[in-house]
Every structure is written in structure tokens, then in C-alpha cells.
């Protein structure tokens, strides 16, 4: 696919990018309608987005786009699952466990210098 949406949308996985990609995969080819899907926070103009969406929508490219979107969604699901698991673990830990894991022993700088030069 030779569209250049990433040249005018900073975060292709943001609202504007995902809305456009999903609409393309559902069969939308009207560039003006696709450009209308941009989020109000997007800085690119409608004309800039229309220009970036001009391209070749061949079946094999659309298949590849769908595969990439599915992989992105899977990765996001995995990250969410990890975040939830970490949150559960942290809730189980009591304050003493947390303090024990983040306590560092500080060595005075003078001792470090002596160790370095006394070897």
C-alpha cells in the first residue's frame, strides 16, 4: 500500500490513524470521508490527509494492513494483560515488602575512593 498517512498523522495508532485504517479495511475508499474521520486534535488539514490517502488499495496490500493491525491489537492486549497482572501483584505486596525491594545501601564516597585506589 503506498498511502502516506504516517506523514501527516503523528501517531498512526491514535484515534485518527486507527479510525482511518479500520474504515479502509471495511471498504471505504472515498478519501474525503476517510479524512473526515480525523480527530479534532489532529494538526493536519483535511486536504493534507486526503493527499496522504491517495494510493493503490490492492487486495494483497489490504491483507497486509489487516495483518499489521491485528498484530498491533494483539500486542496491546498482551500489554494490558501484563499491566493487570503487575497491578494484582503490587496490591498483594505489603508495605514492608515494597520497602525491602527498593532499599539501597549507600557507601560514602570516601570509602569508594579508598577501595578504588587501595586495590
Buried (B, 14 or more C-beta within 10 A) or exposed (E): BEBEBEEBBEEEEBBBBBBBBEBBBEEBEEBEEBBBBBEEEBEBEBEBBBBBBEBEBEEEBBEEBBEEBEEBEEEEEEEEEEEEEEEEEEEEEEEEEEEEEEEEEEEEEEEEEEEEEEE
